[in-house]
Amino acid sequence: MQARMAHPLYAKIVGKRYGASIYKAVLEEIRYRAETGKYIIRGFGYSGKLPDFDDLQLVPVHGLGTPPPVDQYRESVDTTVTIGNGRVKRPIKLKTPIMIGAMSYGATSREFKLACAKAANLVGTASNTGEGGMVAERAEDGRIKWLEYEYVKPNGYLLVQFASGRWGVSVEYLINSDGIEIKYGQGA
């Protein structure tokens, strides 16, 4: 960056404002590219410093009935979200308000689906089976063992998708879930 700043044309293009006509700026940038073989990175013609995450400072809101934090910029934040509270017997209580979206077992691998379920368990959120059903194996007693459901517990939740094709959907599949997503359209 310092080497580019040392080039007189670069400093002129980036540091100077052009009035109503941008023609001079375009010619000078073409000249700079021809001499150096490099182009100038900038956002939509803006030549100043572009903002980044270091420019943000999040300060919590006080005075809403909560005691002030111990430290001015550090405060515990509860991100828990409850879905179905007061409406169902077992509401879904997400520790992290981000859910893993519905991706079909047929379109993804067994390892990927189990990794999503494990991740949901680790962060306390929900994983969605998608329209392809759950990852299943036959247990020693011949019963179906839902691996995704086992991996997502005890901290996460498993949502199942009920789509028009009903691939992999059975009564047992629906009963073993924590929630049912009804798919009635697709944007892909």
VMD Tcl script that draws the C-alpha trace (Angstrom):
set ca {
  {0.00 0.00 0.00}
  {2.81 2.42 0.90}
  {4.53 1.74 -2.43}
  {1.36 2.60 -4.29}
  {0.85 5.74 -2.23}
  {4.35 6.88 -3.20}
  {3.42 6.87 -6.89}
  {2.46 10.47 -7.81}
  {-0.46 9.48 -10.06}
  {-1.97 7.23 -7.38}
  {-1.83 10.00 -4.80}
  {-3.38 12.42 -7.30}
  {-6.23 10.06 -8.23}
  {-7.06 8.91 -4.71}
  {-6.48 12.18 -2.91}
  {-8.10 14.66 -5.28}
  {-11.77 15.46 -5.75}
  {-12.96 16.09 -9.27}
  {-15.86 18.43 -9.88}
  {-18.66 17.84 -12.33}
  {-16.40 16.09 -14.84}
  {-14.85 12.77 -13.98}
  {-13.07 12.70 -17.36}
  {-9.73 13.86 -15.91}
  {-9.87 11.23 -13.17}
  {-10.53 8.48 -15.71}
  {-7.60 9.57 -17.88}
  {-5.27 9.74 -14.88}
  {-6.34 6.30 -13.70}
  {-5.75 4.87 -17.19}
  {-2.29 6.46 -17.16}
  {-1.61 4.95 -13.70}
  {-2.66 1.49 -14.90}
  {-0.49 1.78 -18.00}
  {2.59 2.81 -16.01}
  {2.27 0.36 -13.12}
  {0.18 -2.52 -14.46}
  {-2.03 -2.26 -11.35}
  {-5.55 -1.04 -10.80}
  {-6.93 0.96 -7.92}
  {-9.26 -0.86 -5.53}
  {-12.10 1.35 -4.40}
  {-15.81 1.11 -3.81}
  {-18.02 2.48 -6.59}
  {-15.74 5.38 -7.36}
  {-15.33 6.47 -3.75}
  {-11.68 7.23 -3.09}
  {-11.71 7.64 0.69}
  {-11.17 5.03 3.40}
  {-13.87 2.39 3.18}
  {-15.57 1.47 6.48}
  {-14.89 -1.87 8.14}
  {-15.91 -3.62 11.35}
  {-13.23 -1.79 13.33}
  {-15.27 1.39 12.85}
  {-18.25 -0.08 14.74}
  {-18.68 0.25 18.46}
  {-21.71 -1.43 19.96}
  {-22.82 0.11 23.22}
  {-25.70 -1.51 25.14}
  {-28.84 0.48 25.87}
  {-29.35 1.27 29.56}
  {-32.21 2.63 31.58}
  {-34.77 0.08 30.45}
  {-35.24 -1.42 33.89}
  {-31.95 -3.31 33.93}
  {-29.10 -2.54 36.29}
  {-26.02 -0.94 34.73}
  {-23.24 -3.35 33.75}
  {-20.13 -3.83 35.84}
  {-17.99 -2.68 32.94}
  {-19.27 0.01 30.57}
  {-18.63 -2.03 27.40}
  {-19.11 -5.58 28.66}
  {-22.51 -6.83 29.57}
  {-23.94 -10.32 29.53}
  {-26.40 -10.69 26.69}
  {-29.07 -13.37 26.71}
  {-29.75 -14.54 23.16}
  {-32.27 -17.22 24.16}
  {-35.33 -17.36 21.91}
  {-38.39 -19.46 22.75}
  {-40.65 -20.68 19.95}
  {-44.16 -21.78 20.89}
  {-44.09 -20.60 24.49}
  {-47.58 -20.93 26.00}
  {-48.93 -22.66 22.87}
  {-47.30 -26.09 22.96}
  {-46.31 -28.62 25.62}
  {-42.62 -28.55 24.75}
  {-41.57 -25.15 23.38}
  {-38.28 -24.89 21.51}
  {-35.77 -22.84 23.52}
  {-32.85 -21.85 21.32}
  {-29.71 -20.65 23.12}
  {-28.47 -19.20 19.85}
  {-31.12 -17.54 17.61}
  {-29.66 -19.00 14.42}
  {-31.03 -22.22 12.94}
  {-29.36 -24.56 10.48}
  {-31.47 -24.43 7.34}
  {-33.27 -27.27 5.61}
  {-30.94 -29.26 3.36}
  {-32.08 -32.57 1.93}
  {-30.27 -35.76 2.94}
  {-30.30 -36.77 -0.71}
  {-28.49 -33.57 -1.73}
  {-25.92 -33.72 1.10}
  {-23.85 -36.49 2.62}
  {-24.43 -38.49 5.79}
  {-21.33 -36.94 7.35}
  {-22.54 -33.42 6.57}
  {-25.98 -33.99 8.08}
  {-24.49 -35.48 11.26}
  {-21.98 -32.60 11.49}
  {-24.88 -30.10 11.29}
  {-26.71 -31.99 14.05}
  {-23.59 -32.02 16.24}
  {-23.06 -28.29 15.63}
  {-26.67 -27.59 16.62}
  {-26.07 -29.52 19.84}
  {-22.90 -27.57 20.61}
  {-24.41 -24.11 20.22}
  {-27.92 -24.94 21.44}
  {-29.92 -24.32 18.29}
  {-32.04 -26.27 15.79}
  {-31.06 -28.31 12.78}
  {-33.53 -29.00 9.95}
  {-33.64 -32.31 8.08}
  {-34.81 -30.92 4.76}
  {-37.16 -32.85 2.51}
  {-35.00 -35.98 2.25}
  {-35.65 -37.39 5.71}
  {-33.31 -38.12 8.60}
  {-30.13 -40.13 8.66}
  {-31.23 -43.56 9.90}
  {-29.67 -46.93 10.67}
  {-31.09 -50.24 11.78}
  {-30.34 -50.90 15.43}
  {-29.41 -54.39 16.65}
  {-33.01 -55.07 17.62}
  {-34.15 -54.24 14.07}
  {-35.75 -50.93 14.98}
  {-34.88 -47.74 13.13}
  {-32.31 -45.59 14.92}
  {-32.45 -41.91 13.99}
  {-28.83 -40.79 14.15}
  {-29.49 -37.13 13.48}
  {-31.90 -36.97 16.40}
  {-29.38 -38.63 18.73}
  {-26.56 -36.30 17.71}
  {-28.62 -33.13 18.12}
  {-29.51 -33.88 21.77}
  {-29.29 -32.81 24.60}
  {-28.77 -29.09 23.83}
  {-30.17 -28.78 20.31}
  {-33.43 -29.40 18.52}
  {-34.29 -31.30 15.36}
  {-36.87 -29.86 12.99}
  {-38.21 -32.06 10.21}
  {-39.50 -30.85 6.89}
  {-42.79 -32.09 5.49}
  {-42.74 -31.38 1.75}
  {-45.10 -32.20 -1.09}
  {-43.01 -35.22 -2.16}
  {-43.04 -36.66 1.40}
  {-39.65 -38.34 0.85}
  {-38.61 -40.21 3.97}
  {-41.67 -39.00 5.90}
  {-43.49 -41.40 8.21}
  {-45.51 -41.04 11.38}
  {-42.48 -42.15 13.42}
  {-40.35 -39.53 11.65}
  {-42.80 -36.76 12.56}
  {-43.28 -37.93 16.16}
  {-39.52 -38.12 16.83}
  {-38.99 -34.48 15.89}
  {-39.02 -31.35 18.03}
  {-40.83 -29.35 15.36}
  {-42.32 -29.72 11.88}
  {-41.68 -27.32 9.02}
  {-44.30 -27.53 6.28}
  {-42.77 -26.72 2.90}
  {-45.24 -25.40 0.38}
  {-42.93 -23.75 -2.12}
  {-39.35 -23.50 -3.28}
  {-37.41 -20.57 -4.61}
  {-34.61 -22.46 -6.36}
}
mol new
graphics top color blue
foreach p $ca { graphics top sphere $p radius 0.5 }
foreach p [lrange $ca 0 end-1] q [lrange $ca 1 end] { graphics top cylinder $p $q radius 0.2 }
display resetview
